[in-house]
Amino acid sequence: MERSTRQIIAGGLVAATVIPYLGYAIGGEMPFIQDARGMAFTGLVLGTVAWFILGVRAFGARWLGIGGAAVAATLGIVAAALETGTASSVFLGAFVAVIVAMYLVSLYEYLHHTGGRTHRGLTARHT
């Protein structure tokens, strides 16, 4: 799978995490998400899939990809364990913020690596 395709798919997964989170934060629930535990599990599943699609190298330094994933997972698990209340909301907000930050770091690395453009059609082919 090409790197730009991975970025697009991961971006969709991050959006699929952020949009329900915003609805949950504003309205208190979303379809299929009734509480902080459901939102945390949704973020954990979608964030994990996005992380695996991007790969550790997408974050520049390997420690950043692994460390960010560990921080996000810890925040998500704590938010799910707390289930309700202000503390759960704080951990859930931080969890979603870390997911978005990790995606933005991977996007920065991608744009930095490609110079802001894809390689398709930009290299001359010699036959």
Backbone atoms as SQL, in Angstrom:
CREATE TABLE atoms (id INTEGER PRIMARY KEY, chain TEXT, resi INTEGER, resn TEXT, atom TEXT, x REAL, y REAL, z REAL);
INSERT INTO atoms VALUES
  (1, 'A', 1, 'MET', 'N', 0.842, -1.165, 0.000),
  (2, 'A', 1, 'MET', 'CA', 0.000, 0.000, 0.000),
  (3, 'A', 1, 'MET', 'C', 0.895, 1.237, 0.000),
  (4, 'A', 2, 'GLU', 'N', 0.584, 2.179, -0.859),
  (5, 'A', 2, 'GLU', 'CA', 1.370, 3.400, -0.971),
  (6, 'A', 2, 'GLU', 'C', 1.208, 4.265, 0.280),
  (7, 'A', 3, 'ARG', 'N', 2.234, 5.019, 0.565),
  (8, 'A', 3, 'ARG', 'CA', 2.240, 5.810, 1.804),
  (9, 'A', 3, 'ARG', 'C', 1.108, 6.841, 1.843),
  (10, 'A', 4, 'SER', 'N', 0.792, 7.473, 0.716),
  (11, 'A', 4, 'SER', 'CA', -0.293, 8.456, 0.700),
  (12, 'A', 4, 'SER', 'C', -1.645, 7.788, 0.945),
  (13, 'A', 5, 'THR', 'N', -1.829, 6.579, 0.444),
  (14, 'A', 5, 'THR', 'CA', -3.066, 5.843, 0.682),
  (15, 'A', 5, 'THR', 'C', -3.196, 5.510, 2.160),
  (16, 'A', 6, 'ARG', 'N', -2.095, 5.153, 2.778),
  (17, 'A', 6, 'ARG', 'CA', -2.111, 4.878, 4.217),
  (18, 'A', 6, 'ARG', 'C', -2.517, 6.123, 5.000),
  (19, 'A', 7, 'GLN', 'N', -1.994, 7.286, 4.606),
  (20, 'A', 7, 'GLN', 'CA', -2.344, 8.537, 5.283),
  (21, 'A', 7, 'GLN', 'C', -3.836, 8.821, 5.160),
  (22, 'A', 8, 'ILE', 'N', -4.403, 8.596, 3.993),
  (23, 'A', 8, 'ILE', 'CA', -5.824, 8.867, 3.772),
  (24, 'A', 8, 'ILE', 'C', -6.689, 7.934, 4.620),
  (25, 'A', 9, 'ILE', 'N', -6.361, 6.652, 4.621),
  (26, 'A', 9, 'ILE', 'CA', -7.135, 5.686, 5.407),
  (27, 'A', 9, 'ILE', 'C', -7.031, 6.004, 6.894),
  (28, 'A', 10, 'ALA', 'N', -5.818, 6.277, 7.365),
  (29, 'A', 10, 'ALA', 'CA', -5.629, 6.616, 8.778),
  (30, 'A', 10, 'ALA', 'C', -6.363, 7.909, 9.128),
  (31, 'A', 11, 'GLY', 'N', -6.361, 8.873, 8.220),
  (32, 'A', 11, 'GLY', 'CA', -7.094, 10.119, 8.453),
  (33, 'A', 11, 'GLY', 'C', -8.584, 9.873, 8.594),
  (34, 'A', 12, 'GLY', 'N', -9.106, 8.965, 7.791),
  (35, 'A', 12, 'GLY', 'CA', -10.515, 8.601, 7.916),
  (36, 'A', 12, 'GLY', 'C', -10.818, 7.948, 9.255),
  (37, 'A', 13, 'LEU', 'N', -9.912, 7.099, 9.723),
  (38, 'A', 13, 'LEU', 'CA', -10.098, 6.454, 11.020),
  (39, 'A', 13, 'LEU', 'C', -10.014, 7.458, 12.169),
  (40, 'A', 14, 'VAL', 'N', -9.107, 8.414, 12.053),
  (41, 'A', 14, 'VAL', 'CA', -9.001, 9.459, 13.073),
  (42, 'A', 14, 'VAL', 'C', -10.269, 10.310, 13.067),
  (43, 'A', 15, 'ALA', 'N', -10.762, 10.649, 11.881),
  (44, 'A', 15, 'ALA', 'CA', -12.015, 11.403, 11.791),
  (45, 'A', 15, 'ALA', 'C', -13.177, 10.599, 12.372),
  (46, 'A', 16, 'ALA', 'N', -13.164, 9.285, 12.140),
  (47, 'A', 16, 'ALA', 'CA', -14.213, 8.418, 12.694),
  (48, 'A', 16, 'ALA', 'C', -14.115, 8.314, 14.211),
  (49, 'A', 17, 'THR', 'N', -13.015, 8.736, 14.785),
  (50, 'A', 17, 'THR', 'CA', -12.872, 8.808, 16.235),
  (51, 'A', 17, 'THR', 'C', -13.266, 10.191, 16.743),
  (52, 'A', 18, 'VAL', 'N', -12.829, 11.222, 16.050),
  (53, 'A', 18, 'VAL', 'CA', -13.043, 12.593, 16.517),
  (54, 'A', 18, 'VAL', 'C', -14.515, 13.006, 16.404),
  (55, 'A', 19, 'ILE', 'N', -15.161, 12.675, 15.313),
  (56, 'A', 19, 'ILE', 'CA', -16.550, 13.107, 15.110),
  (57, 'A', 19, 'ILE', 'C', -17.480, 12.544, 16.189),
  (58, 'A', 20, 'PRO', 'N', -17.441, 11.232, 16.466),
  (59, 'A', 20, 'PRO', 'CA', -18.277, 10.752, 17.568),
  (60, 'A', 20, 'PRO', 'C', -17.882, 11.340, 18.923),
  (61, 'A', 21, 'TYR', 'N', -16.578, 11.584, 19.114),
  (62, 'A', 21, 'TYR', 'CA', -16.150, 12.182, 20.380),
  (63, 'A', 21, 'TYR', 'C', -16.766, 13.567, 20.548),
  (64, 'A', 22, 'LEU', 'N', -16.741, 14.372, 19.491),
  (65, 'A', 22, 'LEU', 'CA', -17.336, 15.707, 19.580),
  (66, 'A', 22, 'LEU', 'C', -18.833, 15.620, 19.866),
  (67, 'A', 23, 'GLY', 'N', -19.514, 14.697, 19.192),
  (68, 'A', 23, 'GLY', 'CA', -20.934, 14.498, 19.465),
  (69, 'A', 23, 'GLY', 'C', -21.179, 14.035, 20.886),
  (70, 'A', 24, 'TYR', 'N', -20.334, 13.149, 21.358),
  (71, 'A', 24, 'TYR', 'CA', -20.448, 12.654, 22.729),
  (72, 'A', 24, 'TYR', 'C', -20.171, 13.775, 23.728),
  (73, 'A', 25, 'ALA', 'N', -19.139, 14.575, 23.464),
  (74, 'A', 25, 'ALA', 'CA', -18.778, 15.655, 24.385),
  (75, 'A', 25, 'ALA', 'C', -19.864, 16.725, 24.439),
  (76, 'A', 26, 'ILE', 'N', -20.529, 16.977, 23.317),
  (77, 'A', 26, 'ILE', 'CA', -21.566, 18.000, 23.279),
  (78, 'A', 26, 'ILE', 'C', -22.901, 17.467, 23.802),
  (79, 'A', 27, 'GLY', 'N', -23.291, 16.282, 23.314),
  (80, 'A', 27, 'GLY', 'CA', -24.614, 15.768, 23.640),
  (81, 'A', 27, 'GLY', 'C', -24.667, 14.709, 24.716),
  (82, 'A', 28, 'GLY', 'N', -23.536, 14.165, 25.105),
  (83, 'A', 28, 'GLY', 'CA', -23.528, 13.138, 26.134),
  (84, 'A', 28, 'GLY', 'C', -23.654, 11.724, 25.614),
  (85, 'A', 29, 'GLU', 'N', -24.050, 11.572, 24.353),
  (86, 'A', 29, 'GLU', 'CA', -24.105, 10.242, 23.741),
  (87, 'A', 29, 'GLU', 'C', -24.196, 10.389, 22.229),
  (88, 'A', 30, 'MET', 'N', -23.885, 9.315, 21.568),
  (89, 'A', 30, 'MET', 'CA', -23.977, 9.218, 20.110),
  (90, 'A', 30, 'MET', 'C', -24.587, 7.860, 19.808),
  (91, 'A', 31, 'PRO', 'N', -25.098, 7.674, 18.585),
  (92, 'A', 31, 'PRO', 'CA', -25.587, 6.330, 18.255),
  (93, 'A', 31, 'PRO', 'C', -24.479, 5.297, 18.482),
  (94, 'A', 32, 'PHE', 'N', -24.784, 4.242, 19.168),
  (95, 'A', 32, 'PHE', 'CA', -23.876, 3.144, 19.509),
  (96, 'A', 32, 'PHE', 'C', -22.862, 3.504, 20.588),
  (97, 'A', 33, 'ILE', 'N', -22.815, 4.764, 21.008),
  (98, 'A', 33, 'ILE', 'CA', -21.890, 5.186, 22.067),
  (99, 'A', 33, 'ILE', 'C', -22.722, 5.844, 23.157),
  (100, 'A', 34, 'GLN', 'N', -22.911, 5.140, 24.254),
  (101, 'A', 34, 'GLN', 'CA', -23.785, 5.628, 25.316),
  (102, 'A', 34, 'GLN', 'C', -23.033, 6.265, 26.484),
  (103, 'A', 35, 'ASP', 'N', -21.747, 5.934, 26.627),
  (104, 'A', 35, 'ASP', 'CA', -21.005, 6.446, 27.772),
  (105, 'A', 35, 'ASP', 'C', -19.522, 6.568, 27.424),
  (106, 'A', 36, 'ALA', 'N', -18.730, 7.024, 28.405),
  (107, 'A', 36, 'ALA', 'CA', -17.296, 7.220, 28.182),
  (108, 'A', 36, 'ALA', 'C', -16.588, 5.906, 27.859),
  (109, 'A', 37, 'ARG', 'N', -17.064, 4.827, 28.439),
  (110, 'A', 37, 'ARG', 'CA', -16.457, 3.520, 28.172),
  (111, 'A', 37, 'ARG', 'C', -16.599, 3.153, 26.690),
  (112, 'A', 38, 'GLY', 'N', -17.784, 3.339, 26.142),
  (113, 'A', 38, 'GLY', 'CA', -18.000, 3.044, 24.724),
  (114, 'A', 38, 'GLY', 'C', -17.160, 3.943, 23.822),
  (115, 'A', 39, 'MET', 'N', -17.049, 5.222, 24.196),
  (116, 'A', 39, 'MET', 'CA', -16.227, 6.144, 23.409),
  (117, 'A', 39, 'MET', 'C', -14.758, 5.773, 23.501),
  (118, 'A', 40, 'ALA', 'N', -14.311, 5.382, 24.681),
  (119, 'A', 40, 'ALA', 'CA', -12.906, 4.991, 24.850),
  (120, 'A', 40, 'ALA', 'C', -12.590, 3.739, 24.044),
  (121, 'A', 41, 'PHE', 'N', -13.481, 2.754, 24.073),
  (122, 'A', 41, 'PHE', 'CA', -13.238, 1.535, 23.299),
  (123, 'A', 41, 'PHE', 'C', -13.259, 1.818, 21.796),
  (124, 'A', 42, 'THR', 'N', -14.151, 2.712, 21.361),
  (125, 'A', 42, 'THR', 'CA', -14.184, 3.104, 19.952),
  (126, 'A', 42, 'THR', 'C', -12.852, 3.732, 19.548),
  (127, 'A', 43, 'GLY', 'N', -12.366, 4.656, 20.376),
  (128, 'A', 43, 'GLY', 'CA', -11.079, 5.298, 20.103),
  (129, 'A', 43, 'GLY', 'C', -9.918, 4.326, 20.141),
  (130, 'A', 44, 'LEU', 'N', -9.950, 3.388, 21.082),
  (131, 'A', 44, 'LEU', 'CA', -8.875, 2.395, 21.170),
  (132, 'A', 44, 'LEU', 'C', -8.823, 1.526, 19.919),
  (133, 'A', 45, 'VAL', 'N', -9.974, 1.063, 19.467),
  (134, 'A', 45, 'VAL', 'CA', -10.002, 0.197, 18.285),
  (135, 'A', 45, 'VAL', 'C', -9.585, 0.973, 17.036),
  (136, 'A', 46, 'LEU', 'N', -10.218, 2.119, 16.787),
  (137, 'A', 46, 'LEU', 'CA', -9.910, 2.881, 15.574),
  (138, 'A', 46, 'LEU', 'C', -8.493, 3.447, 15.601),
  (139, 'A', 47, 'GLY', 'N', -8.058, 3.915, 16.773),
  (140, 'A', 47, 'GLY', 'CA', -6.697, 4.439, 16.895),
  (141, 'A', 47, 'GLY', 'C', -5.643, 3.369, 16.683),
  (142, 'A', 48, 'THR', 'N', -5.900, 2.171, 17.203),
  (143, 'A', 48, 'THR', 'CA', -4.957, 1.065, 17.014),
  (144, 'A', 48, 'THR', 'C', -4.863, 0.666, 15.550),
  (145, 'A', 49, 'VAL', 'N', -6.006, 0.589, 14.898),
  (146, 'A', 49, 'VAL', 'CA', -5.997, 0.236, 13.471),
  (147, 'A', 49, 'VAL', 'C', -5.250, 1.304, 12.670),
  (148, 'A', 50, 'ALA', 'N', -5.510, 2.582, 12.956),
  (149, 'A', 50, 'ALA', 'CA', -4.811, 3.667, 12.260),
  (150, 'A', 50, 'ALA', 'C', -3.307, 3.593, 12.491),
  (151, 'A', 51, 'TRP', 'N', -2.905, 3.302, 13.736),
  (152, 'A', 51, 'TRP', 'CA', -1.480, 3.207, 14.061),
  (153, 'A', 51, 'TRP', 'C', -0.824, 2.072, 13.277),
  (154, 'A', 52, 'PHE', 'N', -1.490, 0.929, 13.196),
  (155, 'A', 52, 'PHE', 'CA', -0.923, -0.190, 12.448),
  (156, 'A', 52, 'PHE', 'C', -0.886, 0.089, 10.947),
  (157, 'A', 53, 'ILE', 'N', -1.877, 0.796, 10.429),
  (158, 'A', 53, 'ILE', 'CA', -1.874, 1.131, 9.005),
  (159, 'A', 53, 'ILE', 'C', -0.720, 2.070, 8.688),
  (160, 'A', 54, 'LEU', 'N', -0.498, 3.066, 9.548),
  (161, 'A', 54, 'LEU', 'CA', 0.587, 4.014, 9.305),
  (162, 'A', 54, 'LEU', 'C', 1.951, 3.374, 9.511),
  (163, 'A', 55, 'GLY', 'N', 2.080, 2.543, 10.514),
  (164, 'A', 55, 'GLY', 'CA', 3.376, 1.940, 10.821),
  (165, 'A', 55, 'GLY', 'C', 4.206, 2.854, 11.692),
  (166, 'A', 56, 'VAL', 'N', 5.134, 2.271, 12.412),
  (167, 'A', 56, 'VAL', 'CA', 5.958, 3.022, 13.360),
  (168, 'A', 56, 'VAL', 'C', 6.817, 4.058, 12.642),
  (169, 'A', 57, 'ARG', 'N', 7.276, 3.746, 11.439),
  (170, 'A', 57, 'ARG', 'CA', 8.166, 4.671, 10.720),
  (171, 'A', 57, 'ARG', 'C', 7.469, 5.955, 10.286),
  (172, 'A', 58, 'ALA', 'N', 6.151, 5.980, 10.287),
  (173, 'A', 58, 'ALA', 'CA', 5.412, 7.168, 9.866),
  (174, 'A', 58, 'ALA', 'C', 5.581, 8.333, 10.826),
  (175, 'A', 59, 'PHE', 'N', 6.099, 8.084, 12.027),
  (176, 'A', 59, 'PHE', 'CA', 6.204, 9.116, 13.042),
  (177, 'A', 59, 'PHE', 'C', 7.610, 9.684, 13.159),
  (178, 'A', 60, 'GLY', 'N', 8.449, 9.417, 12.185),
  (179, 'A', 60, 'GLY', 'CA', 9.818, 9.913, 12.239),
  (180, 'A', 60, 'GLY', 'C', 10.643, 9.052, 13.172),
  (181, 'A', 61, 'ALA', 'N', 10.851, 9.530, 14.369),
  (182, 'A', 61, 'ALA', 'CA', 11.607, 8.763, 15.360),
  (183, 'A', 61, 'ALA', 'C', 10.757, 7.586, 15.845),
  (184, 'A', 62, 'ARG', 'N', 11.357, 6.424, 15.902),
  (185, 'A', 62, 'ARG', 'CA', 10.625, 5.217, 16.309),
  (186, 'A', 62, 'ARG', 'C', 10.053, 5.353, 17.718),
  (187, 'A', 63, 'TRP', 'N', 10.817, 5.987, 18.614),
  (188, 'A', 63, 'TRP', 'CA', 10.350, 6.149, 19.990),
  (189, 'A', 63, 'TRP', 'C', 9.084, 6.987, 20.049),
  (190, 'A', 64, 'LEU', 'N', 8.915, 7.927, 19.113),
  (191, 'A', 64, 'LEU', 'CA', 7.727, 8.774, 19.097),
  (192, 'A', 64, 'LEU', 'C', 6.487, 7.957, 18.753),
  (193, 'A', 65, 'GLY', 'N', 6.603, 7.072, 17.788),
  (194, 'A', 65, 'GLY', 'CA', 5.473, 6.229, 17.406),
  (195, 'A', 65, 'GLY', 'C', 5.078, 5.262, 18.501),
  (196, 'A', 66, 'ILE', 'N', 6.061, 4.627, 19.102),
  (197, 'A', 66, 'ILE', 'CA', 5.777, 3.652, 20.164),
  (198, 'A', 66, 'ILE', 'C', 5.353, 4.363, 21.450),
  (199, 'A', 67, 'GLY', 'N', 6.060, 5.422, 21.814),
  (200, 'A', 67, 'GLY', 'CA', 5.714, 6.167, 23.029),
  (201, 'A', 67, 'GLY', 'C', 4.345, 6.822, 22.939),
  (202, 'A', 68, 'GLY', 'N', 4.042, 7.416, 21.788),
  (203, 'A', 68, 'GLY', 'CA', 2.730, 8.035, 21.603),
  (204, 'A', 68, 'GLY', 'C', 1.610, 7.020, 21.672),
  (205, 'A', 69, 'ALA', 'N', 1.840, 5.846, 21.084),
  (206, 'A', 69, 'ALA', 'CA', 0.837, 4.782, 21.142),
  (207, 'A', 69, 'ALA', 'C', 0.635, 4.313, 22.578),
  (208, 'A', 70, 'ALA', 'N', 1.708, 4.218, 23.338),
  (209, 'A', 70, 'ALA', 'CA', 1.599, 3.788, 24.738),
  (210, 'A', 70, 'ALA', 'C', 0.837, 4.819, 25.574),
  (211, 'A', 71, 'VAL', 'N', 1.125, 6.096, 25.350),
  (212, 'A', 71, 'VAL', 'CA', 0.421, 7.156, 26.084),
  (213, 'A', 71, 'VAL', 'C', -1.057, 7.153, 25.714),
  (214, 'A', 72, 'ALA', 'N', -1.352, 7.068, 24.420),
  (215, 'A', 72, 'ALA', 'CA', -2.752, 7.052, 23.977),
  (216, 'A', 72, 'ALA', 'C', -3.492, 5.851, 24.555),
  (217, 'A', 73, 'ALA', 'N', -2.877, 4.683, 24.488),
  (218, 'A', 73, 'ALA', 'CA', -3.530, 3.480, 25.011),
  (219, 'A', 73, 'ALA', 'C', -3.777, 3.595, 26.508),
  (220, 'A', 74, 'THR', 'N', -2.812, 4.117, 27.242),
  (221, 'A', 74, 'THR', 'CA', -2.971, 4.284, 28.691),
  (222, 'A', 74, 'THR', 'C', -4.125, 5.238, 28.999),
  (223, 'A', 75, 'LEU', 'N', -4.176, 6.373, 28.296),
  (224, 'A', 75, 'LEU', 'CA', -5.257, 7.329, 28.524),
  (225, 'A', 75, 'LEU', 'C', -6.616, 6.719, 28.182),
  (226, 'A', 76, 'GLY', 'N', -6.686, 5.978, 27.090),
  (227, 'A', 76, 'GLY', 'CA', -7.939, 5.336, 26.697),
  (228, 'A', 76, 'GLY', 'C', -8.396, 4.291, 27.684),
  (229, 'A', 77, 'ILE', 'N', -7.469, 3.497, 28.178),
  (230, 'A', 77, 'ILE', 'CA', -7.812, 2.449, 29.150),
  (231, 'A', 77, 'ILE', 'C', -8.268, 3.072, 30.471),
  (232, 'A', 78, 'VAL', 'N', -7.590, 4.132, 30.910),
  (233, 'A', 78, 'VAL', 'CA', -7.999, 4.801, 32.147),
  (234, 'A', 78, 'VAL', 'C', -9.384, 5.430, 31.972),
  (235, 'A', 79, 'ALA', 'N', -9.643, 6.063, 30.828),
  (236, 'A', 79, 'ALA', 'CA', -10.960, 6.660, 30.581),
  (237, 'A', 79, 'ALA', 'C', -12.048, 5.593, 30.588),
  (238, 'A', 80, 'ALA', 'N', -11.754, 4.433, 30.021),
  (239, 'A', 80, 'ALA', 'CA', -12.735, 3.339, 30.017),
  (240, 'A', 80, 'ALA', 'C', -12.942, 2.791, 31.422),
  (241, 'A', 81, 'ALA', 'N', -11.879, 2.710, 32.197),
  (242, 'A', 81, 'ALA', 'CA', -11.993, 2.176, 33.557),
  (243, 'A', 81, 'ALA', 'C', -12.782, 3.105, 34.472),
  (244, 'A', 82, 'LEU', 'N', -12.602, 4.413, 34.298),
  (245, 'A', 82, 'LEU', 'CA', -13.316, 5.375, 35.142),
  (246, 'A', 82, 'LEU', 'C', -14.794, 5.460, 34.770),
  (247, 'A', 83, 'GLU', 'N', -15.106, 5.267, 33.525),
  (248, 'A', 83, 'GLU', 'CA', -16.453, 5.171, 32.961),
  (249, 'A', 83, 'GLU', 'C', -17.269, 6.458, 33.036),
  (250, 'A', 84, 'THR', 'N', -17.428, 7.073, 34.172),
  (251, 'A', 84, 'THR', 'CA', -18.257, 8.274, 34.263),
  (252, 'A', 84, 'THR', 'C', -17.561, 9.330, 35.111),
  (253, 'A', 85, 'GLY', 'N', -18.050, 10.552, 35.006),
  (254, 'A', 85, 'GLY', 'CA', -17.525, 11.622, 35.846),
  (255, 'A', 85, 'GLY', 'C', -16.557, 12.531, 35.118),
  (256, 'A', 86, 'THR', 'N', -16.131, 13.541, 35.817),
  (257, 'A', 86, 'THR', 'CA', -15.245, 14.548, 35.250),
  (258, 'A', 86, 'THR', 'C', -13.878, 13.964, 34.896),
  (259, 'A', 87, 'ALA', 'N', -13.350, 13.124, 35.758),
  (260, 'A', 87, 'ALA', 'CA', -12.026, 12.539, 35.496),
  (261, 'A', 87, 'ALA', 'C', -12.048, 11.720, 34.210),
  (262, 'A', 88, 'SER', 'N', -13.093, 10.963, 33.994),
  (263, 'A', 88, 'SER', 'CA', -13.205, 10.174, 32.772),
  (264, 'A', 88, 'SER', 'C', -13.254, 11.081, 31.551),
  (265, 'A', 89, 'SER', 'N', -13.979, 12.191, 31.656),
  (266, 'A', 89, 'SER', 'CA', -14.066, 13.138, 30.543),
  (267, 'A', 89, 'SER', 'C', -12.717, 13.764, 30.234),
  (268, 'A', 90, 'VAL', 'N', -11.961, 14.065, 31.271),
  (269, 'A', 90, 'VAL', 'CA', -10.629, 14.652, 31.081),
  (270, 'A', 90, 'VAL', 'C', -9.705, 13.644, 30.396),
  (271, 'A', 91, 'PHE', 'N', -9.697, 12.407, 30.883),
  (272, 'A', 91, 'PHE', 'CA', -8.853, 11.382, 30.263),
  (273, 'A', 91, 'PHE', 'C', -9.302, 11.096, 28.832),
  (274, 'A', 92, 'LEU', 'N', -10.598, 11.097, 28.591),
  (275, 'A', 92, 'LEU', 'CA', -11.116, 10.845, 27.247),
  (276, 'A', 92, 'LEU', 'C', -10.711, 11.961, 26.295),
  (277, 'A', 93, 'GLY', 'N', -10.801, 13.205, 26.759),
  (278, 'A', 93, 'GLY', 'CA', -10.378, 14.337, 25.934),
  (279, 'A', 93, 'GLY', 'C', -8.888, 14.285, 25.619),
  (280, 'A', 94, 'ALA', 'N', -8.089, 13.955, 26.621),
  (281, 'A', 94, 'ALA', 'CA', -6.641, 13.834, 26.409),
  (282, 'A', 94, 'ALA', 'C', -6.330, 12.689, 25.456),
  (283, 'A', 95, 'PHE', 'N', -7.060, 11.597, 25.588),
  (284, 'A', 95, 'PHE', 'CA', -6.884, 10.435, 24.721),
  (285, 'A', 95, 'PHE', 'C', -7.122, 10.803, 23.259),
  (286, 'A', 96, 'VAL', 'N', -8.236, 11.465, 22.984),
  (287, 'A', 96, 'VAL', 'CA', -8.550, 11.862, 21.611),
  (288, 'A', 96, 'VAL', 'C', -7.533, 12.890, 21.112),
  (289, 'A', 97, 'ALA', 'N', -7.103, 13.794, 21.977),
  (290, 'A', 97, 'ALA', 'CA', -6.098, 14.791, 21.595),
  (291, 'A', 97, 'ALA', 'C', -4.780, 14.129, 21.200),
  (292, 'A', 98, 'VAL', 'N', -4.371, 13.098, 21.924),
  (293, 'A', 98, 'VAL', 'CA', -3.127, 12.387, 21.584),
  (294, 'A', 98, 'VAL', 'C', -3.279, 11.657, 20.249),
  (295, 'A', 99, 'ILE', 'N', -4.434, 11.064, 19.997),
  (296, 'A', 99, 'ILE', 'CA', -4.666, 10.401, 18.702),
  (297, 'A', 99, 'ILE', 'C', -4.534, 11.407, 17.574),
  (298, 'A', 100, 'VAL', 'N', -5.163, 12.567, 17.722),
  (299, 'A', 100, 'VAL', 'CA', -5.088, 13.604, 16.688),
  (300, 'A', 100, 'VAL', 'C', -3.650, 14.101, 16.544),
  (301, 'A', 101, 'ALA', 'N', -2.967, 14.327, 17.656),
  (302, 'A', 101, 'ALA', 'CA', -1.579, 14.805, 17.603),
  (303, 'A', 101, 'ALA', 'C', -0.678, 13.797, 16.892),
  (304, 'A', 102, 'MET', 'N', -0.875, 12.519, 17.175),
  (305, 'A', 102, 'MET', 'CA', -0.050, 11.502, 16.506),
  (306, 'A', 102, 'MET', 'C', -0.319, 11.485, 15.006),
  (307, 'A', 103, 'TYR', 'N', -1.573, 11.633, 14.612),
  (308, 'A', 103, 'TYR', 'CA', -1.873, 11.676, 13.184),
  (309, 'A', 103, 'TYR', 'C', -1.231, 12.900, 12.546),
  (310, 'A', 104, 'LEU', 'N', -1.295, 14.041, 13.218),
  (311, 'A', 104, 'LEU', 'CA', -0.691, 15.258, 12.669),
  (312, 'A', 104, 'LEU', 'C', 0.827, 15.122, 12.546),
  (313, 'A', 105, 'VAL', 'N', 1.461, 14.464, 13.504),
  (314, 'A', 105, 'VAL', 'CA', 2.910, 14.220, 13.415),
  (315, 'A', 105, 'VAL', 'C', 3.206, 13.330, 12.207),
  (316, 'A', 106, 'SER', 'N', 2.415, 12.282, 12.025),
  (317, 'A', 106, 'SER', 'CA', 2.647, 11.399, 10.876),
  (318, 'A', 106, 'SER', 'C', 2.400, 12.135, 9.573),
  (319, 'A', 107, 'LEU', 'N', 1.405, 13.023, 9.550),
  (320, 'A', 107, 'LEU', 'CA', 1.135, 13.807, 8.352),
  (321, 'A', 107, 'LEU', 'C', 2.285, 14.772, 8.067),
  (322, 'A', 108, 'TYR', 'N', 2.810, 15.401, 9.120),
  (323, 'A', 108, 'TYR', 'CA', 3.971, 16.277, 8.956),
  (324, 'A', 108, 'TYR', 'C', 5.158, 15.500, 8.391),
  (325, 'A', 109, 'GLU', 'N', 5.426, 14.328, 8.951),
  (326, 'A', 109, 'GLU', 'CA', 6.532, 13.506, 8.459),
  (327, 'A', 109, 'GLU', 'C', 6.324, 13.118, 6.998),
  (328, 'A', 110, 'TYR', 'N', 5.088, 12.796, 6.647),
  (329, 'A', 110, 'TYR', 'CA', 4.785, 12.439, 5.263),
  (330, 'A', 110, 'TYR', 'C', 5.032, 13.627, 4.339),
  (331, 'A', 111, 'LEU', 'N', 4.514, 14.809, 4.704),
  (332, 'A', 111, 'LEU', 'CA', 4.698, 15.990, 3.858),
  (333, 'A', 111, 'LEU', 'C', 6.157, 16.418, 3.806),
  (334, 'A', 112, 'HIS', 'N', 6.855, 16.276, 4.915),
  (335, 'A', 112, 'HIS', 'CA', 8.278, 16.604, 4.948),
  (336, 'A', 112, 'HIS', 'C', 9.067, 15.661, 4.035),
  (337, 'A', 113, 'HIS', 'N', 8.706, 14.397, 4.061),
  (338, 'A', 113, 'HIS', 'CA', 9.395, 13.391, 3.248),
  (339, 'A', 113, 'HIS', 'C', 9.136, 13.585, 1.756),
  (340, 'A', 114, 'THR', 'N', 7.906, 13.967, 1.403),
  (341, 'A', 114, 'THR', 'CA', 7.557, 14.098, -0.017),
  (342, 'A', 114, 'THR', 'C', 7.703, 15.514, -0.533),
  (343, 'A', 115, 'GLY', 'N', 8.016, 16.447, 0.334),
  (344, 'A', 115, 'GLY', 'CA', 8.115, 17.835, -0.098),
  (345, 'A', 115, 'GLY', 'C', 6.752, 18.444, -0.377),
  (346, 'A', 116, 'GLY', 'N', 5.698, 17.856, 0.180),
  (347, 'A', 116, 'GLY', 'CA', 4.355, 18.380, 0.000),
  (348, 'A', 116, 'GLY', 'C', 3.665, 17.891, -1.250),
  (349, 'A', 117, 'ARG', 'N', 4.274, 16.942, -1.940),
  (350, 'A', 117, 'ARG', 'CA', 3.656, 16.424, -3.164),
  (351, 'A', 117, 'ARG', 'C', 3.908, 14.927, -3.240),
  (352, 'A', 118, 'THR', 'N', 3.094, 14.275, -3.992),
  (353, 'A', 118, 'THR', 'CA', 3.296, 12.843, -4.176),
  (354, 'A', 118, 'THR', 'C', 4.336, 12.623, -5.246),
  (355, 'A', 119, 'HIS', 'N', 4.904, 11.437, -5.278),
  (356, 'A', 119, 'HIS', 'CA', 5.944, 11.122, -6.248),
  (357, 'A', 119, 'HIS', 'C', 5.371, 10.665, -7.586),
  (358, 'A', 120, 'ARG', 'N', 4.095, 10.469, -7.667),
  (359, 'A', 120, 'ARG', 'CA', 3.481, 9.973, -8.873),
  (360, 'A', 120, 'ARG', 'C', 3.621, 10.999, -9.991),
  (361, 'A', 121, 'GLY', 'N', 4.201, 10.629, -11.078),
  (362, 'A', 121, 'GLY', 'CA', 4.310, 11.491, -12.236),
  (363, 'A', 121, 'GLY', 'C', 5.397, 12.545, -12.144),
  (364, 'A', 122, 'LEU', 'N', 6.151, 12.596, -11.066),
  (365, 'A', 122, 'LEU', 'CA', 7.162, 13.625, -10.914),
  (366, 'A', 122, 'LEU', 'C', 8.570, 13.143, -11.270),
  (367, 'A', 123, 'THR', 'N', 8.754, 11.860, -11.331),
  (368, 'A', 123, 'THR', 'CA', 10.067, 11.333, -11.666),
  (369, 'A', 123, 'THR', 'C', 10.063, 10.890, -13.116),
  (370, 'A', 124, 'ALA', 'N', 11.130, 11.185, -13.804),
  (371, 'A', 124, 'ALA', 'CA', 11.233, 10.795, -15.216),
  (372, 'A', 124, 'ALA', 'C', 11.567, 9.323, -15.301),
  (373, 'A', 125, 'ARG', 'N', 10.915, 8.656, -16.215),
  (374, 'A', 125, 'ARG', 'CA', 11.194, 7.231, -16.412),
  (375, 'A', 125, 'ARG', 'C', 12.097, 7.081, -17.624),
  (376, 'A', 126, 'HIS', 'N', 13.127, 6.322, -17.453),
  (377, 'A', 126, 'HIS', 'CA', 14.043, 6.055, -18.544),
  (378, 'A', 126, 'HIS', 'C', 13.849, 4.627, -19.003),
  (379, 'A', 127, 'THR', 'N', 13.601, 4.453, -20.277),
  (380, 'A', 127, 'THR', 'CA', 13.408, 3.103, -20.800),
  (381, 'A', 127, 'THR', 'C', 14.562, 2.660, -21.624);
